[in-house]
Structure formats: structure tokens, C-alpha cells
Amino acid sequence: MLEYYHADRLVFAVAGTPNLLEYDQGFFVKNGDGAADIKPIAHLYKTQVYELAAVLGIPEEIRARPPTTDTYSLPQSQEEFYFSLPYDRMDACLYARHHDISAAACGAALGLAADQIERVFRDIDAKRHAAKYLHSGPLTL
């Protein structure tokens, strides 16, 4: 909030960094990345962010470091904490959900059973529904 205060005071814009997977599924803080004035990578899948980092020459040491939730003191990944699959598979399932690709076709591409993908689709829908308020603009009366 201190950063937002100074950005407002100086008439600066704040950039937030949620990617499409995080933004779609509500895995961001409303008054953190959610309050950002611009979200330049919110249209990129998580795997695309890693590809972009490689193209931009971000050192491997940084790219290889797994993102963490920083929520608990115990070590855990975002995959363990929030998402039901590794990023590459989660991105593929989200893509399939966005483009009406069947669970059977998605599962065949990922080597998973259709019922497993159906569970992921239900999880995507539930998180999307729960996070709907995070995508809302301010209310005016």
C-alpha cells in the first residue's frame, strides 16, 4: 500500500505482474497486483512468461527458481498451494477451457484421463467464480 501511496502522490502508474493463469483463477491479492494500474503480462500463460523471460535474457538462475506463495513459512510451490497441476498442464487445461476443447481431447494431449480433466475444469470454474469480485471495477453510487 505504501508503494501505491507514493505512486498516486507522484502521479505514477503501478505495474502488476499476474499472468493469465493467476489472473483468471484469482491467484493475486486484491490490493496487491489486483490494484495495479497496468497488468502487462495478464494475457500470457505462465509458460509463456517463462519463454518471454528466456528471450529477454533473464538469467537462468532467476528463471529456474520456483515461484512461492510466501504465505507460510514451510516451503511449498504455487502448484502445491493453489493449482491442481504443474504449470504447463494447468496452462493447457485453462486453454482448453477457454476454447471449448473437450476434456477427452485435452486429456489425450496431456496423457491424463478425461475424468481427471473434468475435475480440473470444475476447479477452474469454481476458482473463476470465487475470484469474480477481484476483476470488478470500483463501485460508484
DSSP file (Angstrom, degrees, kcal/mol; ACC not computed):
  #  RESIDUE AA STRUCTURE BP1 BP2  ACC     N-H-->O    O-->H-N    N-H-->O    O-->H-N    TCO  KAPPA ALPHA  PHI   PSI    X-CA   Y-CA   Z-CA
    1    1 A M     >        0   0    0      0, 0.0     4,-2.4     0, 0.0     5,-0.1   0.000 360.0 360.0 360.0 -31.3    0.0    0.0    0.0
    2    2 A L  H  >  +     0   0    0      1,-0.2     4,-2.2     2,-0.2     5,-0.2   0.897 360.0  50.8 -62.9 -40.2    3.0    2.3    0.6
    3    3 A E  H  > S+     0   0    0      1,-0.2     4,-2.2     2,-0.2    -1,-0.2   0.902 110.6  48.6 -64.2 -40.5    4.1    1.8   -3.0
    4    4 A Y  H  > S+     0   0    0      2,-0.2     4,-2.6     1,-0.2     5,-0.2   0.888 108.6  54.8 -66.3 -38.7    0.6    2.7   -4.2
    5    5 A Y  H  X S+     0   0    0     -4,-2.4     4,-2.6     1,-0.2    -2,-0.2   0.951 111.9  42.5 -57.8 -50.4    0.5    5.8   -2.0
    6    6 A H  H  X S+     0   0    0     -4,-2.2     4,-2.2     2,-0.2    -1,-0.2   0.860 112.1  54.4 -68.7 -34.6    3.8    7.1   -3.4
    7    7 A A  H  X>S+     0   0    0     -4,-2.2     5,-3.4     2,-0.2     4,-0.5   0.934 112.0  44.5 -63.3 -44.5    2.7    6.2   -7.0
    8    8 A D  H ><5S+     0   0    0     -4,-2.6     3,-0.9     3,-0.2    -2,-0.2   0.923 112.6  51.8 -63.6 -43.8   -0.5    8.2   -6.5
    9    9 A R  H 3<5S+     0   0    0     -4,-2.6    -1,-0.2     1,-0.3    -2,-0.2   0.866 117.1  38.5 -61.1 -37.0    1.4   11.1   -4.9
   10   10 A L  H 3<5S-     0   0    0     -4,-2.2    -1,-0.3    -5,-0.2    -2,-0.2   0.382 112.3-117.0 -95.3   2.6    3.8   11.3   -7.8
   11   11 A V  T <<5 +     0   0    0     -3,-0.9     2,-0.3    -4,-0.5    -3,-0.2   0.917  66.1 145.9  57.8  47.1    1.2   10.6  -10.5
   12   12 A F      < -     0   0    0     -5,-3.4     2,-0.3    -6,-0.2    -1,-0.2  -0.691  48.0-122.2-104.1 161.2    2.9    7.3  -11.4
   13   13 A A        -     0   0    0     -2,-0.3     2,-0.5    -3,-0.1    23,-0.1  -0.817  19.6-136.4-100.4 147.1    1.3    4.1  -12.6
   14   14 A V        -     0   0    0     -2,-0.3    24,-1.9    21,-0.2    23,-1.4  -0.904  12.8-146.5-104.9 130.1    1.9    0.9  -10.8
   15   15 A A  B     -a   38   0A   0     -2,-0.5     2,-0.3    22,-0.2    24,-0.2  -0.831  11.4-161.2 -96.8 131.0    2.6   -2.3  -12.8
   16   16 A G        -     0   0    0     22,-2.9    25,-0.4    -2,-0.5    26,-0.1  -0.743   9.1-147.5-106.2 159.8    1.3   -5.6  -11.5
   17   17 A T        +     0   0    0     -2,-0.3     2,-0.2    22,-0.1    22,-0.1   0.049  40.0 139.4-121.9  27.7    2.6   -9.0  -12.7
   18   18 A P        -     0   0    0      0, 0.0    23,-0.2     0, 0.0     2,-0.1  -0.520  40.7-144.9 -70.2 141.1   -0.2  -11.6  -12.6
   19   19 A N     >  -     0   0    0     -2,-0.2     4,-3.3    23,-0.1     5,-0.2  -0.401  33.8 -90.1 -91.5 178.8   -0.1  -13.9  -15.6
   20   20 A L  H  > S+     0   0    0     24,-3.4     4,-3.1    21,-0.5     5,-0.3   0.893 126.0  51.1 -60.4 -42.9   -3.2  -15.3  -17.3
   21   21 A L  H  > S+     0   0    0     23,-0.4     4,-1.9     1,-0.2     6,-0.2   0.945 116.6  40.3 -60.2 -48.4   -3.3  -18.4  -15.1
   22   22 A E  H  >>S+     0   0    0      2,-0.2     5,-2.6     1,-0.2     4,-0.7   0.913 118.3  47.4 -66.7 -43.3   -3.1  -16.3  -11.9
   23   23 A Y  H ><5S+     0   0    0     -4,-3.3     3,-0.7     3,-0.2    -2,-0.2   0.938 114.4  45.2 -66.4 -47.3   -5.4  -13.6  -13.1
   24   24 A D  H 3<5S+     0   0    0     -4,-3.1    -1,-0.2    -5,-0.2    -2,-0.2   0.892 118.5  42.9 -62.2 -41.2   -8.1  -15.9  -14.4
   25   25 A Q  H 3<5S-     0   0    0     -4,-1.9    -1,-0.2    -5,-0.3    -2,-0.2   0.411 111.9-115.3 -91.4   1.5   -8.0  -18.1  -11.3
   26   26 A G  T <<5 +     0   0    0     -3,-0.7     2,-1.4    -4,-0.7    -3,-0.2   0.773  62.1 149.2  74.1  26.1   -7.8  -15.2   -8.8
   27   27 A F      < +     0   0    0     -5,-2.6     2,-0.3    -6,-0.2    -1,-0.2  -0.450  47.0  81.4 -93.2  63.2   -4.4  -16.1   -7.5
   28   28 A F  S    S-     0   0    0     -2,-1.4     2,-0.4    -5,-0.1     3,-0.0  -0.967  85.0 -99.2-155.8 161.4   -3.4  -12.5   -6.7
   29   29 A V    > > -     0   0    0     -2,-0.3     5,-2.5     1,-0.1     3,-2.1  -0.728  24.1-136.5 -91.1 131.6   -4.1  -10.1   -3.9
   30   30 A K  T 3 5S+     0   0    0     -2,-0.4    -1,-0.1     1,-0.3    -4,-0.0   0.887 107.7  34.4 -54.6 -44.5   -6.9   -7.5   -4.5
   31   31 A N  T 3 5S+     0   0    0      3,-0.2    -1,-0.3     4,-0.1     2,-0.0   0.103 122.0  52.9-100.4  22.4   -4.8   -4.7   -3.1
   32   32 A G  T X 5S-     0   0    0     -3,-2.1     3,-1.2     4,-0.0     4,-0.3   0.280 132.6 -12.5-112.6-113.6   -1.5   -6.1   -4.4
   33   33 A D  G > 5S+     0   0    0      1,-0.2     3,-1.2     2,-0.2    -3,-0.2   0.808 132.6  66.6 -60.0 -28.8   -1.3   -6.9   -8.1
   34   34 A G  G 3 <S+     0   0    0     -5,-2.5    -1,-0.2     1,-0.3    -4,-0.2   0.784  99.3  49.5 -65.0 -26.8   -5.1   -6.6   -8.3
   35   35 A A  G <  S+     0   0    0     -3,-1.2    -1,-0.3    -6,-0.4    -2,-0.2   0.468  84.1 125.1 -90.1  -2.5   -4.9   -2.8   -7.7
   36   36 A A    <   -     0   0    0     -3,-1.2   -21,-0.2    -4,-0.3     3,-0.1  -0.219  62.3-137.1 -60.7 146.7   -2.2   -2.2  -10.3
   37   37 A D  S    S+     0   0    0    -23,-1.4     2,-0.4     1,-0.2   -22,-0.2   0.833  89.9  23.6 -72.9 -33.9   -2.9    0.4  -12.9
   38   38 A I  B     -a   15   0A   0    -24,-1.9   -22,-2.9     0, 0.0    -1,-0.2  -0.986  56.9-167.2-133.8 145.7   -1.5   -1.8  -15.7
   39   39 A K    >   +     0   0    0     -2,-0.4     3,-1.5   -24,-0.2     4,-0.2  -0.739  13.4 179.0-128.9  80.5   -1.0   -5.6  -15.9
   40   40 A P  T 3  S+     0   0    0      0, 0.0     3,-0.2     0, 0.0   -23,-0.1   0.652  78.4  36.8 -67.0 -17.4    1.2   -6.0  -18.9
   41   41 A I  T >  S+     0   0    0    -25,-0.4     3,-1.8   -23,-0.2   -21,-0.5   0.247  79.4 108.6-117.1  14.1    1.5   -9.8  -18.8
   42   42 A A  T <  S+     0   0    0     -3,-1.5   -18,-0.1     1,-0.3    -1,-0.1   0.614  79.3  55.4 -67.9 -10.5   -2.0  -10.8  -17.7
   43   43 A H  T 3  S+     0   0    0     -4,-0.2     2,-0.4    -3,-0.2    -1,-0.3   0.462  92.4  89.4 -97.6  -3.0   -2.7  -12.1  -21.2
   44   44 A L  S <  S-     0   0    0     -3,-1.8   -24,-3.4     2,-0.0   -23,-0.4  -0.798  77.2-124.6 -99.8 134.3    0.2  -14.5  -21.1
   45   45 A Y     >  -     0   0    0     -2,-0.4     4,-1.7   -25,-0.2     3,-0.5  -0.334  33.5-106.0 -65.0 157.4    0.0  -18.1  -19.9
   46   46 A K  H  > S+     0   0    0      1,-0.3     4,-1.6     2,-0.2     3,-0.2   0.892 122.4  51.9 -54.8 -43.4    2.5  -18.9  -17.1
   47   47 A T  H  > S+     0   0    0      1,-0.2     4,-1.9    40,-0.2    -1,-0.3   0.848 106.4  54.5 -65.2 -32.4    4.6  -21.0  -19.5
   48   48 A Q  H  > S+     0   0    0     -3,-0.5     4,-2.7     2,-0.2    -1,-0.2   0.841 102.9  56.7 -68.7 -32.5    4.7  -18.0  -22.0
   49   49 A V  H  X S+     0   0    0     -4,-1.7     4,-2.4     2,-0.2    -2,-0.2   0.915 107.3  48.3 -63.7 -42.1    6.1  -15.8  -19.2
   50   50 A Y  H  X S+     0   0    0     -4,-1.6     4,-1.9     2,-0.2    -2,-0.2   0.901 111.9  49.5 -64.0 -40.1    9.0  -18.2  -18.8
   51   51 A E  H  X S+     0   0    0     -4,-1.9     4,-2.2     2,-0.2    -2,-0.2   0.914 110.7  50.0 -64.4 -42.4    9.5  -18.2  -22.5
   52   52 A L  H  X S+     0   0    0     -4,-2.7     4,-2.5     1,-0.2    -2,-0.2   0.906 107.6  54.2 -62.0 -42.3    9.5  -14.4  -22.6
   53   53 A A  H  <>S+     0   0    0     -4,-2.4     5,-2.7     1,-0.2     4,-0.4   0.899 108.7  49.0 -59.2 -41.1   12.0  -14.3  -19.7
   54   54 A A  H ><5S+     0   0    0     -4,-1.9     3,-1.2     1,-0.2    -1,-0.2   0.928 111.2  49.0 -64.7 -44.6   14.4  -16.5  -21.7
   55   55 A V  H 3<5S+     0   0    0     -4,-2.2    -2,-0.2     1,-0.3    -1,-0.2   0.868 109.7  52.7 -62.7 -36.6   14.0  -14.3  -24.8
   56   56 A L  T 3<5S-     0   0    0     -4,-2.5    -1,-0.3    -5,-0.2    -2,-0.2   0.531 118.0-113.8 -78.1  -5.1   14.7  -11.2  -22.7
   57   57 A G  T < 5 +     0   0    0     -3,-1.2    -3,-0.2    -4,-0.4    -2,-0.1   0.737  50.6 170.6  81.3  23.0   17.9  -12.8  -21.4
   58   58 A I      < -     0   0    0     -5,-2.7    -1,-0.2    -6,-0.2     5,-0.1  -0.515  47.2 -97.2 -64.7 130.7   16.8  -13.2  -17.8
   59   59 A P    >>  -     0   0    0      0, 0.0     4,-2.2     0, 0.0     3,-1.1  -0.155  23.4-124.2 -55.2 142.6   19.5  -15.3  -16.1
   60   60 A E  H 3> S+     0   0    0      1,-0.3     4,-2.9     2,-0.2     5,-0.2   0.837 109.5  64.6 -54.9 -36.7   18.7  -19.0  -15.8
   61   61 A E  H 34 S+     0   0    0      1,-0.2     4,-0.5     2,-0.2    -1,-0.3   0.872 108.7  39.7 -57.4 -37.8   19.3  -18.8  -12.0
   62   62 A I  H X4 S+     0   0    0     -3,-1.1     3,-0.7     2,-0.2    -2,-0.2   0.910 116.2  49.5 -77.5 -44.3   16.3  -16.5  -11.8
   63   63 A R  H 3< S+     0   0    0     -4,-2.2    -2,-0.2     1,-0.2    -3,-0.2   0.820 110.1  51.9 -65.0 -31.4   14.1  -18.4  -14.3
   64   64 A A  T 3< S+     0   0    0     -4,-2.9    -1,-0.2    -5,-0.2    -2,-0.2   0.657  83.6 102.6 -81.8 -16.0   14.8  -21.7  -12.6
   65   65 A R  S <  S-     0   0    0     -3,-0.7    -3,-0.0    -4,-0.5    -4,-0.0  -0.550  77.9-124.5 -71.2 122.1   13.8  -20.5   -9.2
   66   66 A P        -     0   0    0      0, 0.0     2,-0.1     0, 0.0    -2,-0.1  -0.438  24.3-114.6 -69.3 136.7   10.3  -21.9   -8.4
   67   67 A P        -     0   0    0      0, 0.0    11,-1.1     0, 0.0     2,-0.3  -0.456  34.7-157.7 -68.0 142.7    7.7  -19.2   -7.5
   68   68 A T  B     -B   77   0B   0      9,-0.2     9,-0.2    -2,-0.1    10,-0.0  -0.790  24.4-129.0-119.0 163.5    6.5  -19.5   -4.0
   69   69 A T        -     0   0    0      7,-0.6     8,-0.1    -2,-0.3    -1,-0.1   0.736  25.8-149.5 -80.6 -23.5    3.3  -18.3   -2.3
   70   70 A D        +     0   0    0      6,-0.3     3,-0.1     2,-0.2    -1,-0.0   0.803  66.4 114.8  53.9  29.4    5.2  -16.6    0.6
   71   71 A T  S    S+     0   0    0      1,-0.2     2,-0.3     3,-0.1    -1,-0.1   0.825  72.2  27.1 -95.7 -39.4    2.1  -17.5    2.6
   72   72 A Y  S    S-     0   0    0      2,-0.3    -1,-0.2     4,-0.1    -2,-0.2  -0.843  74.8-122.2-123.3 159.6    3.5  -20.0    5.0
   73   73 A S  S    S+     0   0    0     -2,-0.3    -1,-0.1    -3,-0.1     3,-0.0   0.730  89.5  90.0 -73.3 -21.0    6.9  -20.5    6.5
   74   74 A L  S    S-     0   0    0      1,-0.1    -2,-0.3    -3,-0.0     2,-0.2  -0.532  91.5-105.5 -75.0 141.4    7.0  -24.1    5.2
   75   75 A P        +     0   0    0      0, 0.0     2,-0.3     0, 0.0    -1,-0.1  -0.488  57.7 145.2 -69.4 132.5    8.5  -24.4    1.7
   76   76 A Q        -     0   0    0     -2,-0.2    -7,-0.6    -4,-0.1    -6,-0.3  -0.975  40.6-121.4-160.8 155.3    5.8  -25.0   -1.0
   77   77 A S  B  >  -B   68   0B   0     -2,-0.3     4,-2.2    -9,-0.2    -9,-0.2  -0.529  29.4-112.4 -95.2 166.8    5.2  -24.2   -4.6
   78   78 A Q  H  >>S+     0   0    0    -11,-1.1     4,-3.0     1,-0.2     5,-1.7   0.850 119.3  59.4 -63.3 -33.5    2.2  -22.3   -6.0
   79   79 A E  H  45S+     0   0    0      1,-0.2    -1,-0.2     3,-0.2   -11,-0.0   0.927 110.0  40.7 -60.3 -44.8    1.3  -25.6   -7.7
   80   80 A E  H  45S+     0   0    0      1,-0.2    -2,-0.2     2,-0.1    -1,-0.2   0.879 120.4  44.5 -70.1 -37.8    1.0  -27.3   -4.3
   81   81 A F  H  <5S-     0   0    0     -4,-2.2    -2,-0.2     1,-0.0    -3,-0.2   0.885 136.3  -7.0 -77.3 -39.7   -0.7  -24.4   -2.6
   82   82 A Y  T  <5S+     0   0    0     -4,-3.0    -3,-0.2    -5,-0.2     2,-0.2   0.726 111.2  69.8-129.9 -43.1   -3.3  -23.3   -5.2
   83   83 A F      < -     0   0    0     -5,-1.7    -1,-0.1     1,-0.1     4,-0.1  -0.555  61.9-142.6 -92.2 153.0   -3.1  -25.1   -8.6
   84   84 A S  S    S+     0   0    0     -2,-0.2    -1,-0.1    36,-0.1    -5,-0.1   0.574  80.6  27.6 -90.7  -9.3   -4.1  -28.7   -9.1
   85   85 A L  S    S-     0   0    0     35,-0.1    -2,-0.1     2,-0.0     5,-0.0  -0.916  96.3 -76.6-142.1 165.2   -1.4  -29.5  -11.8
   86   86 A P    >>  -     0   0    0      0, 0.0     4,-2.8     0, 0.0     3,-0.5  -0.310  56.2-102.3 -59.4 154.9    2.1  -28.3  -12.8
   87   87 A Y  H 3> S+     0   0    0      1,-0.2     4,-3.3     2,-0.2     5,-0.3   0.852 118.4  53.3 -52.6 -45.4    2.0  -25.0  -14.8
   88   88 A D  H 3> S+     0   0    0      1,-0.2     4,-1.6     2,-0.2    -1,-0.2   0.906 115.7  40.4 -62.3 -39.1    2.4  -26.5  -18.2
   89   89 A R  H <> S+     0   0    0     -3,-0.5     4,-2.3     2,-0.2    -1,-0.2   0.872 114.9  51.9 -74.3 -37.1   -0.5  -28.8  -17.8
   90   90 A M  H  X S+     0   0    0     -4,-2.8     4,-2.6     2,-0.2    -2,-0.2   0.913 108.9  50.8 -65.7 -41.5   -2.6  -26.2  -16.0
   91   91 A D  H  X S+     0   0    0     -4,-3.3     4,-2.6    -5,-0.2    -1,-0.2   0.914 110.4  50.0 -59.0 -43.4   -2.0  -23.7  -18.8
   92   92 A A  H  X S+     0   0    0     -4,-1.6     4,-2.5    -5,-0.3    -2,-0.2   0.898 111.6  47.7 -64.2 -40.8   -3.1  -26.4  -21.3
   93   93 A C  H  X S+     0   0    0     -4,-2.3     4,-2.6     2,-0.2    -1,-0.2   0.901 112.0  49.3 -67.4 -40.2   -6.3  -27.1  -19.3
   94   94 A L  H  X S+     0   0    0     -4,-2.6     4,-2.6     2,-0.2    -2,-0.2   0.911 111.3  50.0 -64.8 -40.9   -7.0  -23.4  -19.0
   95   95 A Y  H  X S+     0   0    0     -4,-2.6     4,-1.8     2,-0.2    -2,-0.2   0.934 111.2  49.1 -60.1 -46.0   -6.5  -23.0  -22.7
   96   96 A A  H  <>S+     0   0    0     -4,-2.5     5,-2.6     1,-0.2    -2,-0.2   0.907 111.4  49.2 -61.2 -41.8   -8.9  -25.9  -23.4
   97   97 A R  H ><5S+     0   0    0     -4,-2.6     3,-0.9     1,-0.2    -1,-0.2   0.908 111.8  48.7 -65.0 -41.9  -11.5  -24.4  -21.0
   98   98 A H  H 3<5S+     0   0    0     -4,-2.6    -1,-0.2     1,-0.2    -2,-0.2   0.802 117.9  41.0 -66.0 -29.4  -11.2  -21.0  -22.8
   99   99 A H  T 3<5S-     0   0    0     -4,-1.8    -1,-0.2    -5,-0.2    -2,-0.2   0.116 110.7-113.4-111.8  19.7  -11.6  -22.6  -26.2
  100  100 A D  T < 5 +     0   0    0     -3,-0.9     2,-0.4     1,-0.2    -3,-0.2   0.836  56.3 162.3  52.9  39.6  -14.2  -25.3  -25.5
  101  101 A I      < -     0   0    0     -5,-2.6    -1,-0.2    -6,-0.2    -2,-0.1  -0.766  42.5-109.2 -86.6 133.5  -11.9  -28.2  -26.1
  102  102 A S     >  -     0   0    0     -2,-0.4     4,-2.6     1,-0.1     5,-0.2  -0.150  14.7-119.9 -65.1 156.2  -13.3  -31.3  -24.6
  103  103 A A  H  > S+     0   0    0      1,-0.2     4,-2.9     2,-0.2     5,-0.2   0.863 115.0  54.8 -61.5 -36.4  -11.9  -33.0  -21.5
  104  104 A A  H  > S+     0   0    0      2,-0.2     4,-2.3     1,-0.2    -1,-0.2   0.928 110.7  43.6 -64.7 -45.0  -11.3  -36.1  -23.6
  105  105 A A  H  > S+     0   0    0      2,-0.2     4,-1.9     1,-0.2    -2,-0.2   0.910 116.2  47.3 -67.9 -41.7   -9.2  -34.2  -26.2
  106  106 A C  H  X S+     0   0    0     -4,-2.6     4,-1.8     1,-0.2    -2,-0.2   0.932 112.9  49.4 -63.7 -45.3   -7.3  -32.2  -23.5
  107  107 A G  H  X>S+     0   0    0     -4,-2.9     5,-2.7     1,-0.2     4,-1.3   0.889 108.6  52.7 -61.6 -40.1   -6.7  -35.4  -21.5
  108  108 A A  H  <5S+     0   0    0     -4,-2.3     3,-0.2     1,-0.2    -1,-0.2   0.899 109.9  48.7 -62.9 -39.9   -5.4  -37.2  -24.6
  109  109 A A  H  <5S+     0   0    0     -4,-1.9    -1,-0.2     1,-0.2    -2,-0.2   0.827 119.3  38.5 -68.5 -31.3   -3.0  -34.4  -25.3
  110  110 A L  H  <5S-     0   0    0     -4,-1.8    -1,-0.2     2,-0.2    -2,-0.2   0.499 110.7-114.9 -98.4  -4.8   -1.7  -34.4  -21.7
  111  111 A G  T  <5S+     0   0    0     -4,-1.3     2,-0.3     1,-0.3    -3,-0.2   0.824  76.1 122.5  73.6  31.1   -1.8  -38.1  -21.1
  112  112 A L      < -     0   0    0     -5,-2.7    -1,-0.3    -6,-0.2    -2,-0.2  -0.864  67.6 -99.0-122.5 158.1   -4.5  -37.9  -18.5
  113  113 A A    >>  -     0   0    0     -2,-0.3     4,-1.8     1,-0.1     3,-0.5  -0.422  30.5-119.0 -73.7 150.5   -7.9  -39.4  -18.2
  114  114 A A  H 3> S+     0   0    0      1,-0.2     4,-2.5     2,-0.2     5,-0.2   0.860 114.4  56.5 -58.3 -37.4  -10.9  -37.4  -19.2
  115  115 A D  H 3> S+     0   0    0      1,-0.2     4,-1.7     2,-0.2    -1,-0.2   0.843 104.7  52.6 -67.3 -30.8  -12.4  -37.6  -15.7
  116  116 A Q  H <> S+     0   0    0     -3,-0.5     4,-1.8     2,-0.2    -1,-0.2   0.918 110.8  46.9 -65.5 -42.7   -9.2  -36.1  -14.3
  117  117 A I  H  X S+     0   0    0     -4,-1.8     4,-3.0     1,-0.2    -2,-0.2   0.878 107.2  57.1 -67.5 -37.6   -9.5  -33.2  -16.7
  118  118 A E  H  X S+     0   0    0     -4,-2.5     4,-2.4     1,-0.2    -1,-0.2   0.902 106.3  50.3 -59.0 -40.2  -13.2  -32.8  -15.8
  119  119 A R  H  X S+     0   0    0     -4,-1.7     4,-2.2     2,-0.2    -1,-0.2   0.905 111.0  48.6 -64.1 -40.7  -12.1  -32.3  -12.2
  120  120 A V  H  X S+     0   0    0     -4,-1.8     4,-2.8     2,-0.2    -2,-0.2   0.917 110.3  51.6 -64.2 -42.6   -9.6  -29.7  -13.3
  121  121 A F  H  X S+     0   0    0     -4,-3.0     4,-2.6     2,-0.2    -2,-0.2   0.908 110.0  49.0 -60.1 -42.4  -12.3  -28.0  -15.4
  122  122 A R  H  X S+     0   0    0     -4,-2.4     4,-2.6     2,-0.2    -1,-0.2   0.899 111.6  49.7 -64.1 -39.4  -14.6  -27.9  -12.4
  123  123 A D  H  X S+     0   0    0     -4,-2.2     4,-2.6     2,-0.2     5,-0.3   0.913 110.4  50.2 -64.7 -42.9  -11.8  -26.5  -10.2
  124  124 A I  H  X S+     0   0    0     -4,-2.8     4,-2.6     1,-0.2    -2,-0.2   0.942 113.0  46.5 -58.9 -48.7  -11.1  -23.8  -12.9
  125  125 A D  H  X S+     0   0    0     -4,-2.6     4,-2.4     1,-0.2    -2,-0.2   0.900 112.8  49.2 -62.7 -42.1  -14.8  -22.9  -13.0
  126  126 A A  H  X S+     0   0    0     -4,-2.6     4,-2.6     2,-0.2    -1,-0.2   0.921 114.0  44.6 -65.5 -44.1  -15.1  -22.8   -9.2
  127  127 A K  H  X S+     0   0    0     -4,-2.6     4,-2.0     2,-0.2    -2,-0.2   0.897 112.5  52.3 -67.8 -38.8  -12.0  -20.6   -8.7
  128  128 A R  H  < S+     0   0    0     -4,-2.6     4,-0.4    -5,-0.3    -2,-0.2   0.918 112.1  46.5 -61.2 -43.3  -13.1  -18.3  -11.6
  129  129 A H  H >< S+     0   0    0     -4,-2.4     3,-1.1     1,-0.2     4,-0.3   0.926 113.0  48.4 -64.5 -45.3  -16.5  -17.9   -9.9
  130  130 A A  H 3< S+     0   0    0     -4,-2.6     3,-0.4     1,-0.2    -1,-0.2   0.814 114.0  47.3 -65.2 -30.1  -14.9  -17.3   -6.5
  131  131 A A  T >X S+     0   0    0     -4,-2.0     3,-1.4     1,-0.2     4,-0.7   0.403  79.1 104.5 -92.5   1.9  -12.5  -14.7   -7.9
  132  132 A K  G X4 S+     0   0    0     -3,-1.1     3,-1.3    -4,-0.4     4,-0.3   0.869  76.4  56.4 -53.4 -40.4  -15.1  -12.8  -10.0
  133  133 A Y  G >4 S+     0   0    0     -3,-0.4     3,-1.2    -4,-0.3    -1,-0.3   0.798  96.5  64.8 -64.0 -27.4  -15.2   -9.9   -7.5
  134  134 A L  G <4 S+     0   0    0     -3,-1.4    -1,-0.3     1,-0.3    -2,-0.2   0.761 101.9  49.7 -66.7 -23.2  -11.4   -9.5   -7.9
  135  135 A H  G << S+     0   0    0     -3,-1.3    -1,-0.3    -4,-0.7    -2,-0.2   0.439  89.6 109.2 -93.9  -1.2  -12.0   -8.5  -11.6
  136  136 A S    <   -     0   0    0     -3,-1.2     3,-0.1    -4,-0.3    -3,-0.0  -0.470  65.8-128.0 -78.9 146.5  -14.7   -5.9  -10.8
  137  137 A G        -     0   0    0      1,-0.2    -1,-0.1    -2,-0.2    -2,-0.0  -0.264  45.4 -70.2 -78.6 175.3  -14.2   -2.2  -11.1
  138  138 A P        -     0   0    0      0, 0.0     2,-0.3     0, 0.0    -1,-0.2  -0.353  50.9-120.3 -67.7 150.0  -14.9    0.2   -8.3
  139  139 A L        -     0   0    0     -3,-0.1     2,-0.4    -2,-0.0    -3,-0.0  -0.700  26.2-167.2 -90.5 141.4  -18.5    0.8   -7.4
  140  140 A T              0   0    0     -2,-0.3     0, 0.0     1,-0.1     0, 0.0  -0.957 360.0 360.0-125.7 149.9  -20.0    4.2   -7.6
  141  141 A L              0   0    0     -2,-0.4    -1,-0.1     0, 0.0    -2,-0.0   0.359 360.0 360.0-114.7 360.0  -23.3    5.4   -6.2
